[in-house]
Amino acid sequence: MTLWELHKGGTANISHLCEHLDDSVSTRLVEMGFETDQYIKCLRRSIFSGPLVIQIGDCVYSLEQALAEQIFISTSNNN
């Protein structure tokens, strides 16, 4: 499952980043906290495939679909 598929209010842990991401993008995502097993929450889903707003720790980020689809997650059954 990718981050793009996470519903509003849903929570998950980051499983891994796509291995085909450019190294600079992958490095920047890790610097922002997108690391394996990191807890993540979807705060908002914009209409018309607009940005996804997510929270990692105390930080809030907005990601476009193309990037969110490159971040793989695992969810628990209660999401």
N, C-alpha and C positions, 0 to 999 in steps of 0.2 A: 504494500500500500504506500502511496506517496503522500507527502504533506498536502498536496493540492486536494486530495480526497477527504481530508479531515473536516468534519462538520463544525459549524459554529458552536462553541462551548465544549467541543471535544478536546480530549487530552491524549497524549501519546508520548512515547520515547523515540528518539531518533535512532534508527537502526544503522543506517550508513548513507553516505553521499554517493551519487552516481560516479562510477570509476572513469567515465568519459568526460567529466567536467574539466574545463581548463584549469591548470594548476593554480593560477592566480585567483580564480573564482573559488576553488576549493579551499585554498589557504585563507581567503577573506571570510568565508563562511565559518570556518573553524575559529578564527579570531573573534567572530561575533557570538560564538557559543554553540554553533551547530555541530556538536560532537556526539559520538556514539553514546547511547543511554541517557542523553540529556532530556529532561522533561520539557514538554512543549504544550502550549494551549492555544487553540484557535479563538481569537477574540471577535473576529468579524470576517464575513465573506461579502465582498462587493458584488453588485449585480453586473451582468453582462461580462463575466469572466474578468472582472476588475481585480485589483490586488487583494491578497489574503493578508489579514493582520494577525500576527501571532505574538505570543509572549514566551520568552525564555528567561527564567529568573526574573530580574527586575527590569529587563529590557523588552521593548516592543518594537517589532519590525513589520514592514509591509513588503510582501514579495509578489512578483508577477508570476503568472501561471507557469511560464517556461522554466523558471528557476525552481519553483515549488515542486514541480514534477521530477526534479532531479534529487530530491531529498526523500529518502525512504524512512518510514516510521513503522512502529508496532504499537498497537492499541490493546488495552485490556477490554474485557467483555462488558464493562459497565459504561462505555462511551457511546 
